[in-house]
Amino acid sequence: MDRFFGPDGLLAQHLSPYQYRPGQLEMARAVAQLLAAPEDDFAGQAACLLIEAETGLGKTLAYLIPAALSGQRVVVSTNTRNLQDQILQREIPLIQEWVAPDLKALCVKGRQNYLCLYRWRQVQAAGQADILTGGEAQAIESWIDATVHGDRSELHWLGSGSQLWQKICCQSHFCLGSQCPEATGCFLNRLRRDAAASQLLIVNHHLLFSDLAVRRTGYGEVLPRYETVLFDEAHHVENVATTFFGFTFSRLQILDLCGDVERSSATDCPESRRADLLAAVGRLTGSIERFAAVFPEQRGRFPLWELLNSLDLAPSRDDLGAALEGIAQQLESMPIGENPWPQYAARAWELAGRLEKIAGDRFDDVSAEEVSHTYWYERTDRNLSLYATPVDVAAELHAALFTQVRHCVFTSATLTAGGNFHYVLERLGLPEDTPTLSLASPFDYRNRTLLYIPEAPFPEPTTPGYPQALHERLAALIDLAGGRTLALFTSLAAMDRAYAALRDRLRYPLLIQGEAPRRVLLQRFYRKTESVLFAVSSFWEGVDVPGESLSLVVIDKLPFEVPSDPVIMARMNRIKVLGGNPFNDYQVPRAILTLRQGVGRLMRTADDRGVIAMLDTRLFGKGYGRQFFRSLPPSPISRNLDDVAAFFGRQSSQGGQPA
């Protein structure tokens, strides 16, 4: 790897500007060594490597170049589309030009991103004027003749919530497979062939785990066999795996099935069978609405067992199950041919099975140690969803991933909590002696940043005076920074309160999450140098705003998750039953990882400088504060607003008032 990443290596010769980073070379060596291990070393368990590579290290090239030179088929899995685009548009062309000219790389997305020719022909034949205009039909037909894989991202005029696309995209439960009359021209089949001819496959975590989950059924996978998985943004792996190794049953799944059956009945159903089929659709539609009506109207996520103990769910559940079985039997008796009836029947049986698994009469006296799933439901404005979520995904990862590939690399800017990998190793089910590597950021935090924490007796977040104190100090900090602030909050309510308190007080352009799409907000924030952006959740990571526009990151309080969330509650209960401490073993490490992501928004290039303000005095007042400090960048720490003022070249009074 020295000839690529060394001070006089290939990258130094061809990249301008290029800065030699010892950590990047060390990471590349570690990945190359792992991938070069003899095949005999694989004894039914993947060789794993965890690498924490902090911002500015250049970790993407550090794993892509060894992967390209390995000769193996490698899946690179990311959590965000931004990183996928960076890999495909910047890193891969560079590698193809200077490192591996014959490298074939392909981005593979979830199957719903590709056009299904059969469904498209069905929509055309049905003349569905409510979702298809003449102009759209002509545009799609022209596009079909030109596109390679039928990727919806090529249709720039198609809105993100397009009703049309939902009716014409590839869906596993709709696929006719080899029996499809459009199999020869199928875009998904072409994608599979091209993927099989590629060495690097760029995917996201959702597709990878969806594919792993599908492989357990033996049909419908999109990805070809591969030897190695490189997880970037690996701190998301557990949450994404949880989604795909569980079960979901929802009102909208039922309504989608009913809608598809109704549409197909207009073109593919014999006249003599149509009335009975539509009657079965009507019964199923009524059953799901009656079932949903039993649940409380309150929006949110709630444990299902509490509801089962307080309400008699059995009658409406059994009625819904019978309606699903009835329509499944109707569909199975339909004439066999080039039609979707068998796929609709399979969907109905699968939904009936999910309903039974999640809401069936199986809440018996299973010990807490033996509970494998937590059962919960979620109410939104449009939907009711039931879930069976694995309490621990380690066993699923072992069976579906670690025993199926030779190598797994997990990398992220945030994998350690309190200075060690213990938490993430435990959550992934990896042994403590798994090789790990922690590489610090090359950025000069000591001389270019300041970490500010309010002085005593600034109130703690749990005290009544905290909101007002937070707003006063936030206003003072923003004024000292001259705007240029990303204010991150741990809840929507806290963000909204701060915005309401300060929107008429601040003299800088004020942006707030929700008033425009994320991409638009970030563009405005970057272009309006003195602007202030209030945000929550998704803005804690993936925000890359270099330069003066982001000179102050303010975080309202330590980002502990709400313990009443059903999945969080179940995992904490499991830890407690097994003799652990849920707060120290689970909540603190997760809060540390989230905090590190938020703090990481400040320094995006070596030339950046600014202040990180943590408005939570528990960092000094609680014992666990030391773990948070060990996980933060090596910035000088101050509890005096005068130091913040001096950093920004302004004047201030320690009382927290604007200068």
C-alpha positions in Angstrom: 0.0 0.0 0.0 3.0 2.3 0.4 3.3 2.8 -3.3 -0.2 4.2 -3.4 -0.6 6.1 -0.1 3.1 6.9 0.8 4.5 10.5 0.8 5.8 9.9 -2.8 3.2 7.3 -3.8 0.9 7.2 -6.8 -1.8 9.4 -5.1 0.7 12.1 -4.3 1.9 12.1 -7.9 -1.6 12.4 -9.4 -3.8 14.2 -6.9 -3.4 17.9 -6.3 -3.6 18.9 -3.6 -2.6 15.8 -1.8 -1.6 15.4 1.9 0.2 12.3 3.1 -1.8 10.9 6.1 -0.1 8.1 8.0 -3.5 7.0 9.3 -4.8 6.5 5.8 -1.8 4.3 5.0 -2.2 2.3 8.2 -5.9 1.7 7.4 -5.1 0.6 3.8 -2.5 -1.8 5.0 -4.9 -3.4 7.5 -7.7 -3.8 4.9 -5.2 -5.3 2.4 -3.8 -7.7 4.9 -7.3 -8.9 5.8 -8.3 -9.4 2.2 -5.0 -11.2 1.4 -5.5 -13.9 4.0 -5.5 -17.4 2.5 -8.9 -18.9 1.7 -8.1 -21.8 4.0 -8.3 -19.4 7.0 -12.1 -19.1 6.4 -13.5 -21.8 8.7 -17.2 -21.0 8.4 -16.8 -17.6 10.1 -15.9 -14.4 8.4 -12.7 -12.7 9.4 -13.8 -9.3 10.7 -12.0 -6.0 11.2 -13.3 -2.8 12.9 -11.8 0.5 11.9 -12.7 3.9 13.5 -11.3 6.4 11.0 -12.2 9.9 12.1 -13.0 12.8 9.8 -10.3 13.9 7.3 -8.5 10.6 7.3 -9.5 9.6 3.7 -11.0 6.3 4.7 -12.9 5.7 1.5 -9.8 5.4 -0.7 -8.1 3.5 2.1 -10.6 0.6 1.7 -11.5 1.0 -2.0 -8.0 0.6 -3.3 -7.2 -2.7 -1.4 -10.7 -3.9 -2.5 -10.0 -3.1 -6.1 -6.7 -4.9 -6.0 -7.9 -8.0 -4.2 -9.4 -9.7 -7.2 -12.5 -10.6 -5.1 -16.1 -9.5 -5.5 -16.6 -6.9 -2.8 -19.8 -5.3 -1.7 -19.3 -1.8 -0.4 -22.3 -0.9 1.8 -23.1 2.7 2.9 -25.9 4.3 4.8 -26.4 7.4 2.7 -26.8 8.2 -0.9 -24.3 11.1 -0.6 -21.5 8.7 0.2 -22.6 6.4 -2.7 -22.4 9.3 -5.1 -19.0 10.3 -3.8 -17.7 6.8 -4.3 -19.1 6.5 -7.8 -18.4 10.0 -9.1 -15.0 10.6 -7.5 -13.2 7.6 -6.1 -14.0 4.9 -8.6 -13.0 7.0 -11.7 -9.7 7.9 -9.9 -9.0 4.2 -9.2 -9.9 3.2 -12.8 -7.5 5.9 -14.1 -4.5 5.3 -11.9 -4.8 2.0 -10.0 -7.0 -0.6 -11.7 -8.0 0.3 -15.3 -10.1 -2.8 -15.8 -12.1 -2.4 -12.6 -15.8 -2.9 -13.1 -18.0 -1.2 -10.5 -21.8 -0.9 -10.3 -24.2 0.8 -8.0 -27.1 -1.6 -7.1 -30.2 -0.2 -5.5 -33.3 -1.7 -4.1 -35.6 -3.3 -6.7 -38.3 -0.7 -6.2 -35.9 1.8 -7.9 -36.2 0.0 -11.2 -39.1 -0.1 -13.7 -41.0 -3.4 -14.1 -41.9 -3.7 -17.8 -44.8 -6.1 -17.0 -46.4 -3.7 -14.5 -45.9 -0.8 -16.9 -47.7 -2.7 -19.7 -50.5 -3.5 -17.2 -51.0 0.2 -16.3 -51.1 1.1 -20.0 -53.6 -1.6 -20.8 -55.8 -0.6 -17.9 -55.9 3.0 -19.2 -55.5 4.4 -15.6 -56.0 8.1 -16.4 -55.9 9.0 -12.7 -52.2 8.2 -12.5 -51.1 8.4 -16.1 -51.2 11.3 -18.5 -50.4 11.2 -22.2 -47.2 13.2 -21.7 -46.0 10.9 -19.0 -46.7 7.8 -21.1 -44.8 9.1 -24.1 -41.9 10.2 -21.9 -41.6 6.8 -20.2 -41.8 5.0 -23.5 -39.0 7.1 -24.9 -36.9 6.5 -21.8 -37.5 2.7 -21.9 -35.8 2.7 -25.3 -32.8 4.5 -24.0 -32.2 3.4 -20.4 -29.9 0.6 -19.5 -31.3 -0.5 -16.1 -34.6 1.4 -15.9 -33.4 3.4 -12.8 -36.1 5.9 -11.7 -33.4 8.4 -10.7 -33.0 9.1 -14.5 -36.6 10.4 -14.5 -35.8 13.8 -13.1 -39.4 15.0 -13.7 -40.9 12.3 -11.5 -41.7 13.4 -8.0 -40.4 11.5 -5.0 -43.9 10.6 -3.9 -45.2 9.6 -7.4 -48.3 7.4 -7.3 -47.4 6.3 -10.8 -44.0 4.9 -9.9 -45.5 2.9 -7.1 -47.6 1.1 -9.7 -44.9 0.4 -12.2 -41.7 -0.4 -10.1 -40.3 -3.8 -9.4 -41.7 -5.5 -6.3 -40.7 -8.9 -5.1 -44.2 -9.9 -4.3 -45.3 -9.0 -7.9 -42.5 -10.7 -9.8 -43.6 -13.5 -12.2 -40.0 -14.7 -12.5 -39.2 -16.8 -15.6 -42.9 -17.0 -16.4 -43.1 -13.2 -17.0 -43.8 -12.3 -20.7 -41.3 -9.4 -20.3 -38.5 -11.6 -18.9 -36.3 -11.1 -21.9 -36.2 -7.3 -21.6 -36.5 -7.2 -17.8 -34.3 -4.4 -16.4 -33.8 -6.3 -13.1 -32.5 -9.3 -15.0 -30.1 -7.1 -16.9 -29.0 -5.5 -13.6 -28.3 -8.9 -12.2 -26.2 -9.9 -15.2 -24.2 -6.7 -15.0 -23.7 -7.1 -11.3 -22.4 -10.7 -11.8 -19.8 -9.2 -14.2 -18.7 -6.5 -11.7 -16.0 -6.7 -9.0 -17.2 -3.8 -6.8 -20.9 -3.5 -6.0 -21.9 -0.2 -4.3 -25.1 -0.6 -2.3 -26.7 0.8 0.8 -27.3 -1.0 4.1 -31.0 -1.4 3.5 -30.5 -3.2 0.2 -27.8 -5.4 1.6 -29.9 -6.6 4.6 -33.0 -6.8 2.5 -31.0 -9.1 0.2 -29.7 -11.2 3.1 -33.2 -11.5 4.5 -34.6 -12.6 1.0 -31.8 -15.2 0.6 -33.2 -17.1 3.6 -36.3 -17.8 1.5 -34.1 -19.0 -1.4 -35.6 -16.6 -4.1 -35.6 -13.0 -5.2 -32.1 -11.8 -4.3 -30.6 -9.0 -6.4 -26.9 -9.3 -5.6 -24.7 -12.1 -6.9 -22.5 -14.1 -4.5 -19.7 -12.1 -3.0 -16.7 -12.8 -0.7 -16.3 -9.6 1.2 -18.5 -6.8 2.6 -17.1 -3.4 3.5 -19.5 -1.5 5.7 -18.9 2.3 5.7 -21.0 4.4 8.1 -21.1 1.1 10.1 -22.5 2.6 13.2 -25.9 2.2 11.5 -25.6 -1.6 10.9 -27.5 -2.8 14.0 -30.5 -0.5 13.4 -30.8 -1.4 9.7 -30.3 -5.1 10.4 -33.0 -4.9 13.0 -35.5 -3.7 10.4 -34.9 -6.5 8.0 -34.6 -9.4 10.4 -38.0 -8.7 12.0 -41.6 -8.8 10.7 -44.0 -6.0 9.8 -47.7 -6.0 9.2 -49.5 -2.8 8.3 -52.8 -1.4 7.1 -51.2 0.0 4.0 -49.8 -3.4 3.0 -53.3 -4.7 3.0 -54.6 -1.7 1.1 -51.8 -2.0 -1.5 -52.7 -5.7 -2.1 -56.4 -4.8 -2.4 -55.6 -2.0 -4.9 -53.4 -4.3 -7.0 -56.1 -7.0 -7.1 -58.8 -4.5 -8.1 -56.7 -3.1 -10.9 -55.8 -6.5 -12.3 -59.4 -7.6 -12.1 -60.2 -5.0 -14.8 -58.0 -6.6 -17.4 -56.9 -10.1 -16.3 -60.0 -11.5 -14.6 -62.7 -13.7 -16.3 -66.1 -11.9 -16.2 -67.6 -14.9 -14.3 -65.1 -14.5 -11.5 -64.9 -10.8 -11.1 -67.8 -10.2 -8.8 -66.6 -12.8 -6.3 -63.1 -11.5 -6.4 -64.2 -7.9 -5.8 -66.4 -9.1 -2.9 -63.3 -10.7 -1.3 -61.5 -7.4 -1.8 -64.3 -5.5 -0.1 -64.4 -7.9 2.8 -60.6 -7.6 3.3 -60.8 -3.8 3.1 -63.5 -3.7 5.7 -61.6 -6.1 8.0 -58.4 -4.1 8.1 -60.3 -0.9 8.9 -62.2 -2.6 11.7 -58.9 -4.1 13.0 -57.2 -0.7 12.9 -60.1 1.0 14.7 -59.6 -1.2 17.8 -56.2 0.5 18.4 -56.0 3.8 20.2 -55.8 6.9 18.1 -52.8 8.3 19.8 -49.8 8.7 17.5 -46.5 7.1 18.4 -44.8 3.8 19.1 -46.2 1.6 21.9 -45.6 -2.0 23.2 -48.2 -4.4 21.8 -48.4 -6.6 24.9 -49.9 -3.7 26.9 -52.6 -3.3 24.4 -53.3 -7.0 24.3 -53.7 -7.0 28.0 -56.2 -4.1 28.0 -58.2 -4.7 24.8 -59.9 -7.7 23.3 -58.1 -7.8 19.9 -58.9 -11.4 19.1 -62.3 -11.0 17.3 -61.1 -8.3 14.8 -57.7 -10.1 14.4 -59.4 -13.4 13.6 -61.8 -11.7 11.2 -58.9 -10.1 9.4 -57.0 -13.4 9.2 -60.1 -15.1 7.8 -60.5 -12.4 5.2 -56.8 -12.8 4.1 -57.2 -16.6 3.8 -60.5 -16.1 1.9 -58.9 -13.8 -0.7 -55.9 -16.0 -0.9 -58.0 -19.0 -1.7 -60.0 -17.0 -4.3 -56.7 -16.0 -6.0 -55.3 -19.5 -6.0 -58.4 -20.7 -7.8 -58.0 -18.2 -10.6 -57.1 -19.5 -14.1 -53.3 -20.1 -14.5 -51.5 -18.1 -17.1 -49.4 -15.0 -17.6 -51.1 -13.1 -14.8 -50.3 -12.0 -11.3 -52.8 -14.1 -9.4 -50.3 -16.6 -7.8 -48.2 -13.7 -6.6 -51.2 -11.9 -5.1 -52.1 -15.2 -3.3 -48.6 -15.5 -2.0 -48.8 -12.0 -0.7 -52.1 -12.7 1.1 -50.7 -15.9 2.7 -47.6 -14.1 3.8 -49.5 -11.2 5.4 -51.8 -13.7 7.2 -48.6 -15.4 8.5 -47.1 -12.1 9.7 -50.4 -11.2 11.4 -50.3 -14.4 13.3 -46.6 -14.1 14.2 -47.0 -10.6 15.6 -50.5 -10.5 17.1 -51.3 -14.2 17.6 -52.0 -15.8 21.0 -48.4 -16.4 21.9 -47.8 -14.0 24.8 -47.2 -16.7 27.3 -44.8 -17.3 30.2 -41.5 -17.2 28.2 -38.6 -16.1 30.4 -37.0 -12.8 29.7 -33.7 -14.5 28.7 -35.6 -16.5 26.0 -37.5 -13.6 24.5 -36.1 -13.2 21.0 -38.4 -10.4 19.7 -40.2 -7.4 21.0 -43.7 -6.8 19.7 -45.0 -3.2 19.2 -47.2 -1.1 17.1 -46.9 2.4 15.6 -49.7 4.9 14.8 -49.2 7.6 12.2 -51.6 9.9 10.5 -52.1 7.5 7.6 -51.1 4.1 8.9 -51.1 1.4 11.6 -48.1 -0.9 11.6 -47.4 -3.9 13.8 -43.8 -5.1 14.3 -41.9 -8.0 15.7 -38.3 -6.7 16.2 -35.3 -8.8 17.2 -34.1 -7.8 20.7 -30.6 -8.8 19.6 -29.5 -9.1 16.0 -26.2 -10.8 16.8 -27.5 -14.3 16.1 -29.2 -13.2 12.8 -26.0 -11.5 11.7 -24.0 -14.7 12.4 -26.4 -16.9 10.4 -27.1 -14.6 7.5 -23.8 -12.8 7.1 -20.8 -13.9 9.0 -21.1 -17.6 8.0 -21.7 -16.7 4.3 -18.7 -14.4 3.5 -14.9 -14.5 4.0 -14.4 -11.0 5.2 -16.3 -8.2 6.9 -14.8 -4.7 7.4 -16.8 -2.2 9.6 -15.6 1.4 9.4 -17.0 4.7 10.5 -15.9 8.0 12.1 -17.7 6.8 15.3 -17.3 3.3 16.4 -15.8 3.7 19.9 -17.6 4.9 23.1 -15.5 5.9 26.0 -12.3 5.0 24.0 -13.1 1.4 23.3 -15.0 -0.9 20.9 -16.7 -2.9 23.5 -20.3 -1.7 22.8 -20.3 -2.2 19.0 -18.5 -5.6 19.3 -21.2 -6.8 21.7 -24.1 -5.5 19.6 -22.8 -7.1 16.5 -22.1 -10.4 18.3 -18.3 -10.3 17.6 -15.7 -11.6 20.1 -13.7 -9.2 22.1 -10.5 -10.3 20.4 -11.8 -9.2 17.0 -9.1 -7.0 15.4 -9.8 -3.2 15.8 -8.0 -0.1 14.7 -8.7 3.4 16.0 -7.3 6.3 13.8 -7.6 9.9 15.0 -8.5 12.8 12.8 -5.5 14.6 11.3 -7.3 17.9 11.9 -5.8 20.4 14.4 -8.5 20.5 17.0 -6.2 21.8 19.7 -5.4 25.0 17.8 -8.5 25.5 15.6 -11.4 24.7 17.9 -12.8 25.3 21.4 -15.2 23.2 23.4 -17.5 25.4 25.5 -19.6 24.1 28.4 -21.6 26.5 30.6 -20.4 27.5 34.0 -22.0 26.4 37.2 -24.7 27.1 38.3 -26.2 26.8 34.8 -29.2 24.5 35.2 -29.2 20.9 34.2 -31.7 19.8 31.5 -34.0 18.2 34.0 -34.6 21.4 36.0 -37.4 23.9 35.4 -35.1 26.8 34.6 -33.3 25.0 31.8 -35.3 26.1 28.7 -35.0 29.8 29.5 -31.3 29.5 30.3 -30.8 27.5 27.1 -32.4 30.1 25.0 -30.4 33.0 26.6 -27.1 31.2 26.2 -27.9 30.1 22.7 -28.7 33.7 21.7 -25.4 34.9 23.2 -23.3 32.2 21.5 -25.0 32.9 18.1 -24.3 36.6 18.4 -20.6 36.0 19.3 -20.3 33.7 16.3 -21.9 36.3 14.0 -24.6 33.7 13.1 -22.8 30.8 11.2 -24.4 28.3 13.6 -25.8 24.8 13.4 -28.0 24.3 16.5 -28.7 20.6 17.1 -31.6 19.6 19.4 -32.5 16.2 20.9 -36.2 16.7 20.2 -38.6 18.5 17.9 -40.3 20.1 20.9 -37.0 21.6 22.2 -36.2 22.9 18.6 -39.6 24.4 18.2 -39.5 26.1 21.7 -36.0 27.6 20.9 -37.1 28.8 17.5 -40.2 30.5 18.9 -38.2 32.1 21.6 -35.4 33.5 19.3 -36.9 34.0 15.8 -37.8 37.7 16.6 -34.7 38.3 18.7 -31.9 37.1 16.4 -30.7 39.5 13.7 -29.4 36.7 11.5 -31.3 34.6 8.9 -32.9 31.8 10.8 -33.7 28.4 9.2 -35.5 25.5 10.8 -35.8 21.8 9.8 -39.1 21.1 8.2 -39.6 24.4 6.4 -37.9 23.1 3.2 -36.3 19.8 2.0 -33.0 18.9 3.8 -30.9 19.6 0.6 -32.5 23.0 0.1 -32.0 24.0 3.7 -28.3 23.0 3.6 -27.8 25.0 0.4 -29.3 28.1 2.0 -27.3 27.6 5.1 -24.1 27.4 3.1 -24.8 30.3 0.8 -26.0 32.7 3.5 -22.8 32.8 5.5 -24.4 34.5 8.6 -27.5 32.2 8.8 -28.5 29.9 11.7 -30.0 26.5 11.2 -32.1 24.8 13.9 -32.3 21.0 13.4 -32.8 17.6 15.0 -32.2 13.9 14.2 -31.0 13.4 10.7 -28.9 16.7 10.8 -26.7 15.2 13.5 -24.8 13.4 10.7 -24.2 13.7 7.0 -24.1 17.5 7.1 -20.9 18.6 5.3 -20.7 22.4 5.3 -17.0 23.5 5.2 -15.8 27.0 5.6 -17.1 30.0 7.5 -20.9 29.2 7.1 -20.5 26.7 9.9 -18.3 28.1 12.7 -20.4 27.1 15.7 -22.1 23.9 16.6 -24.5 24.1 19.5 -25.9 20.9 21.1 -28.7 21.4 23.6 -28.1 18.4 25.7 -26.6 14.9 25.8 -28.6 12.8 23.3 -30.0 10.0 25.5 -32.7 8.1 23.7 -36.2 8.0 25.2 -36.3 4.7 27.2 -40.0 4.3 26.6 -39.4 3.4 23.0 -40.5 -0.3 22.7 -37.3 -1.6 21.1 -35.1 0.4 23.4 -37.1 -0.8 26.4 -36.8 -4.4 25.4 -33.1 -4.2 24.9 -32.6 -2.5 28.2 -34.7 -5.2 29.9 -32.6 -7.9 28.3 -29.4 -6.4 29.6 -30.9 -6.0 33.1 -32.1 -9.6 33.2 -28.6 -10.8 32.1 -27.0 -9.0 35.0 -25.8 -5.8 33.2 -26.5 -2.2 33.7 -28.8 -0.9 31.0 -27.8 2.8 31.5 -24.1 2.3 31.5 -24.0 -0.6 29.0 -26.5 0.6 26.5 -27.8 4.2 26.9 -24.5 5.9 27.6 -22.6 4.3 24.6 -25.4 5.1 22.2 -25.6 8.7 23.4 -21.8 9.0 23.0 -21.9 7.7 19.4 -24.7 10.2 18.6 -23.0 13.0 20.3 -19.7 12.3 18.3 -21.7 12.5 15.1 -23.1 15.9 16.0 -19.8 17.3 17.1 -18.2 16.0 13.9 -20.3 18.5 11.9 -17.9 21.3 12.8 -14.5 20.3 11.2 -14.9 19.2 7.6 -11.6 20.3 6.2 -8.2 21.1 7.7 -8.8 24.8 7.2 -12.0 24.9 9.2 -12.1 26.4 12.7 -14.9 27.0 15.2 -16.5 26.3 18.6 -18.5 23.3 19.8 -20.9 24.4 22.5 -22.4 21.6 24.7 -25.1 23.3 26.9 -25.4 20.4 29.3 -23.5 20.7 32.6 -24.0 17.0 33.4 -20.7 16.5 31.5 -19.1 17.8 34.7 -21.7 17.0 37.3 -22.3 13.3 36.6 -19.8 10.4 36.7 -20.6 9.2 33.2 -19.4 12.6 32.0 -15.8 11.3 31.9 -16.8 8.7 29.3 -18.2 11.5 27.0 -15.1 13.6 27.4 -12.9 10.6 26.5 -14.9 10.3 23.3 -14.7 14.0 22.2 -12.0 15.6 20.0 -9.0 17.0 21.8 -10.3 20.6 21.8 -9.4 23.0 24.6 -12.2 23.2 27.1 -13.7 26.4 28.5 -16.6 27.3 30.8 -16.3 31.0 30.2 -18.1 33.0 27.5 -15.2 35.4 27.3 -13.1 32.6 25.8 -15.7 32.1 23.1 -15.7 35.8 22.5 -11.9 35.9 22.2 -12.0 32.9 19.8 -14.3 34.8 17.5 -12.5 38.1 18.1 -15.4 39.8 19.9 -16.2 41.0 23.4 -18.6 39.5 25.9 -19.8 39.5 29.5 -19.7 36.3 31.4 -23.4 36.6 32.2 -24.3 35.1 28.9 -25.7 38.3 27.4 -25.0 39.2 23.7 -22.1 41.6 23.2 
